[in-house]
Amino acid sequence: MQPAYLPWLGYFDRIARSDIHIVLDSVQADLSSRNKFANRNRVRTPDGWTWLTVPLKTKGLHQEKYLNTLEISSDMDWPTKHWATIRSNYTRARYFAEHRAFLESVYARPWSRLVELTRELTRYLLDALGLQRTIVYSSDLSVEGRKNELILNLCQRVGATTYISGPFGRDYLSEPAFRDAAIDIIYHEYEHPTYPQAFKGFEPNMSSIDLLLNCGPESLSILSNKRAIDSA
C-alpha cells in the first residue's frame, strides 16, 4: 500500500493479514483524488470529524511528485494546528495520556519530507497496536514497472506466494499474469467495526489514532474483528 498520514483501520488490518508489508513509496502521488490519504486523514470532533492535512510543496512539480521525495511546506504552522486539534478532541479519551508524549514530540519536531513523517507515525502505530511484521519500502527494492507489472515484480522480488490487494485492484491487476507467476491474489474488503468514541454517535473511517486513544490495548482485536476477503 502507499504510505498514508495517520492511516485508517483498514490499512492496519491488511498489514495484520500479511507476513510482509511493502510500502509503495516509489510511485507518483495522486493528490487530486478525494480518496487519497498520503498527506491527510480524519479525526473525530464533537460535530463529526475534521481533516488534518499536511501541506506540501507542489508548485512547479508536474511528473515529479513521487511519494518518497515530496517535501512538506513550511508556509504554515500545521504541526501546532494538528497537535492542538488532537489534544483538544482526545484529551478525555481513555488512553490519551499513554500516547500523549509521543504525539506531542512528533508535532514539536521539524519535518522536511512527508515520507519521514509517515514512517515515524506508522512505525509507532504498528508497535502500539502490537503488529510485528516485516516492513519494506519499494524505494529500497530497485524494482521497475507500472501498475500491474510493478506490483507483480515487487511480489516476486520478496518471494511472495500470495498478494493481498485492495478492492480496486480488480480494475487493473492481471490475474493470469499472477497465476503464471504462481502468486495467488486475494482482495481485501474491510468491514469497519464500531467502538466507543470520545463523543456521542459513531463516525467510521477515522484515523487509527481514534481507535487507539479510545480503546488502547483492545485496538488490534477490535480493528480485526470484522474481516472480508475474496480469492481471485
Buried (B, 14 or more C-beta within 10 A) or exposed (E): BBBBBBBBBBBBBBBBBBEEBBBBBBBBBEBEEEEEBBBBBBBBBEEEBEEBBBBBBBEEBEEEBBBBBBBBEEEEEBBEEBBEBBBEBBEEBEBBEBBBEBBEEBBEEEBEBBBEBBBBBBEBBBEBBEBEEEBBBBBEBEBEEEEBEBBBBBBBBEEBEBBBBBEEBEEEBBBEEBEEBEBBBBBBEBEBBEBEBBBEEEBEBBBBBBBBBBBBEBBBEBBBBEBEEEEB
